[in-house]
Amino acid sequence: SSVLGIAIKEGVISSENDRVVDYYPEMLDVASGQGPKKGRYAFADNEEITFKQLIGNTSGYMKPAEAPGKVFNYQTFGMNVLTHAVASAYSLYKTANPLQGAGFGTLTEWKIRNPIEGSWSWVYKNFKLHTKARIEVFGYMTVYQMTPRDMARIGWLWLNRGNWNGAQIIPSDWIDKATKVSDEIIANEPLKRHVYGLGFWCNNQGQVWPDLPSVSFAASGAGNQHIWVCPSLDLVVVQSPGTYPSRGVFDSDEQIIDRKEMQGLLGRIAESIE
């Protein structure tokens, strides 16, 4: 999300409402039998998917029953396509040889890690899929290897609306937009699923942590990795338990329950500084 906001500010991508296919046409080169599993492939409606829908997990990419912008469904493969599209716009990713280009991870280092003096590294990872899967198109997931201090550092950057010691690293208006529930989710999903913005879990609808400040938001990753940010309390809380397994996919009922249960701990931390 942060790098997408930077790419738009720099004019490399014109708008979050641009069609992704205009930057990364390879996203459509996944025929039936070449997707991650049976019934998953690129189809005609995918041509209209926007960057906003990929980062907001409403794209329906490779899901024939989901029209772009209509269904909130957290999707790792869609996120991979997003990172490749942004990296391609900077000429850093080529499906012909994914390992040859610098990749989205390196772009993140240039645009965010180095300016805030972070120390994280990254690697590509792929799920174990069948041999015909076009992983060069929708695979090669960028996985960041961060210490809790690095996680807190980027959380502090978000808390300060993208500003780091006077330097505007991420556009402030992008942070403001990304950390509020997407209008597409509000328009098409029931209230209990009004939980996600543009790459962040957002509480402005009171559905993620009902008893915590509505301005709070979080980045959450596999293994119960969380960066919770609360601007009204000037507070960043990091949870990094290691390889602890997550329950269900990110938008499942189990994960929604788990996030709500976090508010007990977060609430006690918040109360201790008020």
Secondary structure as a PSIPRED ss2 file (coil, helix, strand):
# PSIPRED VFORMAT (PSIPRED V4.0)

   1 S C   1.000  0.000  0.000
   2 S H   0.000  1.000  0.000
   3 V H   0.000  1.000  0.000
   4 L H   0.000  1.000  0.000
   5 G H   0.000  1.000  0.000
   6 I H   0.000  1.000  0.000
   7 A H   0.000  1.000  0.000
   8 I H   0.000  1.000  0.000
   9 K H   0.000  1.000  0.000
  10 E C   1.000  0.000  0.000
  11 G C   1.000  0.000  0.000
  12 V C   1.000  0.000  0.000
  13 I C   1.000  0.000  0.000
  14 S C   1.000  0.000  0.000
  15 S C   1.000  0.000  0.000
  16 E C   1.000  0.000  0.000
  17 N C   1.000  0.000  0.000
  18 D C   1.000  0.000  0.000
  19 R E   0.000  0.000  1.000
  20 V H   0.000  1.000  0.000
  21 V H   0.000  1.000  0.000
  22 D H   0.000  1.000  0.000
  23 Y C   1.000  0.000  0.000
  24 Y C   1.000  0.000  0.000
  25 P H   0.000  1.000  0.000
  26 E H   0.000  1.000  0.000
  27 M H   0.000  1.000  0.000
  28 L H   0.000  1.000  0.000
  29 D C   1.000  0.000  0.000
  30 V C   1.000  0.000  0.000
  31 A C   1.000  0.000  0.000
  32 S C   1.000  0.000  0.000
  33 G C   1.000  0.000  0.000
  34 Q C   1.000  0.000  0.000
  35 G C   1.000  0.000  0.000
  36 P C   1.000  0.000  0.000
  37 K C   1.000  0.000  0.000
  38 K C   1.000  0.000  0.000
  39 G C   1.000  0.000  0.000
  40 R C   1.000  0.000  0.000
  41 Y C   1.000  0.000  0.000
  42 A C   1.000  0.000  0.000
  43 F C   1.000  0.000  0.000
  44 A H   0.000  1.000  0.000
  45 D H   0.000  1.000  0.000
  46 N H   0.000  1.000  0.000
  47 E H   0.000  1.000  0.000
  48 E H   0.000  1.000  0.000
  49 I C   1.000  0.000  0.000
  50 T E   0.000  0.000  1.000
  51 F H   0.000  1.000  0.000
  52 K H   0.000  1.000  0.000
  53 Q H   0.000  1.000  0.000
  54 L H   0.000  1.000  0.000
  55 I H   0.000  1.000  0.000
  56 G C   1.000  0.000  0.000
  57 N C   1.000  0.000  0.000
  58 T C   1.000  0.000  0.000
  59 S C   1.000  0.000  0.000
  60 G C   1.000  0.000  0.000
  61 Y C   1.000  0.000  0.000
  62 M C   1.000  0.000  0.000
  63 K C   1.000  0.000  0.000
  64 P C   1.000  0.000  0.000
  65 A C   1.000  0.000  0.000
  66 E C   1.000  0.000  0.000
  67 A C   1.000  0.000  0.000
  68 P C   1.000  0.000  0.000
  69 G C   1.000  0.000  0.000
  70 K C   1.000  0.000  0.000
  71 V C   1.000  0.000  0.000
  72 F C   1.000  0.000  0.000
  73 N C   1.000  0.000  0.000
  74 Y C   1.000  0.000  0.000
  75 Q C   1.000  0.000  0.000
  76 T H   0.000  1.000  0.000
  77 F H   0.000  1.000  0.000
  78 G H   0.000  1.000  0.000
  79 M H   0.000  1.000  0.000
  80 N H   0.000  1.000  0.000
  81 V H   0.000  1.000  0.000
  82 L H   0.000  1.000  0.000
  83 T H   0.000  1.000  0.000
  84 H H   0.000  1.000  0.000
  85 A H   0.000  1.000  0.000
  86 V H   0.000  1.000  0.000
  87 A H   0.000  1.000  0.000
  88 S H   0.000  1.000  0.000
  89 A H   0.000  1.000  0.000
  90 Y C   1.000  0.000  0.000
  91 S C   1.000  0.000  0.000
  92 L C   1.000  0.000  0.000
  93 Y C   1.000  0.000  0.000
  94 K C   1.000  0.000  0.000
  95 T C   1.000  0.000  0.000
  96 A C   1.000  0.000  0.000
  97 N C   1.000  0.000  0.000
  98 P C   1.000  0.000  0.000
  99 L C   1.000  0.000  0.000
 100 Q C   1.000  0.000  0.000
 101 G C   1.000  0.000  0.000
 102 A C   1.000  0.000  0.000
 103 G H   0.000  1.000  0.000
 104 F H   0.000  1.000  0.000
 105 G H   0.000  1.000  0.000
 106 T H   0.000  1.000  0.000
 107 L H   0.000  1.000  0.000
 108 T H   0.000  1.000  0.000
 109 E H   0.000  1.000  0.000
 110 W H   0.000  1.000  0.000
 111 K H   0.000  1.000  0.000
 112 I H   0.000  1.000  0.000
 113 R H   0.000  1.000  0.000
 114 N C   1.000  0.000  0.000
 115 P C   1.000  0.000  0.000
 116 I C   1.000  0.000  0.000
 117 E C   1.000  0.000  0.000
 118 G C   1.000  0.000  0.000
 119 S C   1.000  0.000  0.000
 120 W C   1.000  0.000  0.000
 121 S E   0.000  0.000  1.000
 122 W E   0.000  0.000  1.000
 123 V E   0.000  0.000  1.000
 124 Y E   0.000  0.000  1.000
 125 K E   0.000  0.000  1.000
 126 N C   1.000  0.000  0.000
 127 F C   1.000  0.000  0.000
 128 K C   1.000  0.000  0.000
 129 L C   1.000  0.000  0.000
 130 H C   1.000  0.000  0.000
 131 T C   1.000  0.000  0.000
 132 K C   1.000  0.000  0.000
 133 A C   1.000  0.000  0.000
 134 R C   1.000  0.000  0.000
 135 I H   0.000  1.000  0.000
 136 E H   0.000  1.000  0.000
 137 V H   0.000  1.000  0.000
 138 F H   0.000  1.000  0.000
 139 G C   1.000  0.000  0.000
 140 Y C   1.000  0.000  0.000
 141 M E   0.000  0.000  1.000
 142 T E   0.000  0.000  1.000
 143 V E   0.000  0.000  1.000
 144 Y E   0.000  0.000  1.000
 145 Q E   0.000  0.000  1.000
 146 M C   1.000  0.000  0.000
 147 T C   1.000  0.000  0.000
 148 P H   0.000  1.000  0.000
 149 R H   0.000  1.000  0.000
 150 D H   0.000  1.000  0.000
 151 M H   0.000  1.000  0.000
 152 A H   0.000  1.000  0.000
 153 R H   0.000  1.000  0.000
 154 I H   0.000  1.000  0.000
 155 G H   0.000  1.000  0.000
 156 W H   0.000  1.000  0.000
 157 L H   0.000  1.000  0.000
 158 W H   0.000  1.000  0.000
 159 L H   0.000  1.000  0.000
 160 N C   1.000  0.000  0.000
 161 R C   1.000  0.000  0.000
 162 G C   1.000  0.000  0.000
 163 N E   0.000  0.000  1.000
 164 W E   0.000  0.000  1.000
 165 N C   1.000  0.000  0.000
 166 G C   1.000  0.000  0.000
 167 A E   0.000  0.000  1.000
 168 Q E   0.000  0.000  1.000
 169 I C   1.000  0.000  0.000
 170 I C   1.000  0.000  0.000
 171 P C   1.000  0.000  0.000
 172 S H   0.000  1.000  0.000
 173 D H   0.000  1.000  0.000
 174 W H   0.000  1.000  0.000
 175 I H   0.000  1.000  0.000
 176 D H   0.000  1.000  0.000
 177 K H   0.000  1.000  0.000
 178 A H   0.000  1.000  0.000
 179 T C   1.000  0.000  0.000
 180 K C   1.000  0.000  0.000
 181 V C   1.000  0.000  0.000
 182 S C   1.000  0.000  0.000
 183 D H   0.000  1.000  0.000
 184 E H   0.000  1.000  0.000
 185 I H   0.000  1.000  0.000
 186 I H   0.000  1.000  0.000
 187 A H   0.000  1.000  0.000
 188 N H   0.000  1.000  0.000
 189 E C   1.000  0.000  0.000
 190 P C   1.000  0.000  0.000
 191 L H   0.000  1.000  0.000
 192 K H   0.000  1.000  0.000
 193 R H   0.000  1.000  0.000
 194 H C   1.000  0.000  0.000
 195 V C   1.000  0.000  0.000
 196 Y E   0.000  0.000  1.000
 197 G C   1.000  0.000  0.000
 198 L C   1.000  0.000  0.000
 199 G C   1.000  0.000  0.000
 200 F C   1.000  0.000  0.000
 201 W E   0.000  0.000  1.000
 202 C E   0.000  0.000  1.000
 203 N C   1.000  0.000  0.000
 204 N C   1.000  0.000  0.000
 205 Q C   1.000  0.000  0.000
 206 G C   1.000  0.000  0.000
 207 Q C   1.000  0.000  0.000
 208 V C   1.000  0.000  0.000
 209 W C   1.000  0.000  0.000
 210 P C   1.000  0.000  0.000
 211 D C   1.000  0.000  0.000
 212 L C   1.000  0.000  0.000
 213 P C   1.000  0.000  0.000
 214 S C   1.000  0.000  0.000
 215 V C   1.000  0.000  0.000
 216 S C   1.000  0.000  0.000
 217 F E   0.000  0.000  1.000
 218 A E   0.000  0.000  1.000
 219 A E   0.000  0.000  1.000
 220 S E   0.000  0.000  1.000
 221 G E   0.000  0.000  1.000
 222 A C   1.000  0.000  0.000
 223 G C   1.000  0.000  0.000
 224 N C   1.000  0.000  0.000
 225 Q E   0.000  0.000  1.000
 226 H E   0.000  0.000  1.000
 227 I E   0.000  0.000  1.000
 228 W E   0.000  0.000  1.000
 229 V E   0.000  0.000  1.000
 230 C E   0.000  0.000  1.000
 231 P H   0.000  1.000  0.000
 232 S H   0.000  1.000  0.000
 233 L H   0.000  1.000  0.000
 234 D C   1.000  0.000  0.000
 235 L E   0.000  0.000  1.000
 236 V E   0.000  0.000  1.000
 237 V E   0.000  0.000  1.000
 238 V E   0.000  0.000  1.000
 239 Q E   0.000  0.000  1.000
 240 S C   1.000  0.000  0.000
 241 P C   1.000  0.000  0.000
 242 G C   1.000  0.000  0.000
 243 T C   1.000  0.000  0.000
 244 Y C   1.000  0.000  0.000
 245 P C   1.000  0.000  0.000
 246 S C   1.000  0.000  0.000
 247 R C   1.000  0.000  0.000
 248 G C   1.000  0.000  0.000
 249 V C   1.000  0.000  0.000
 250 F C   1.000  0.000  0.000
 251 D C   1.000  0.000  0.000
 252 S C   1.000  0.000  0.000
 253 D H   0.000  1.000  0.000
 254 E H   0.000  1.000  0.000
 255 Q H   0.000  1.000  0.000
 256 I H   0.000  1.000  0.000
 257 I H   0.000  1.000  0.000
 258 D H   0.000  1.000  0.000
 259 R H   0.000  1.000  0.000
 260 K H   0.000  1.000  0.000
 261 E H   0.000  1.000  0.000
 262 M H   0.000  1.000  0.000
 263 Q H   0.000  1.000  0.000
 264 G H   0.000  1.000  0.000
 265 L H   0.000  1.000  0.000
 266 L H   0.000  1.000  0.000
 267 G H   0.000  1.000  0.000
 268 R H   0.000  1.000  0.000
 269 I H   0.000  1.000  0.000
 270 A H   0.000  1.000  0.000
 271 E H   0.000  1.000  0.000
 272 S H   0.000  1.000  0.000
 273 I H   0.000  1.000  0.000
 274 E C   1.000  0.000  0.000
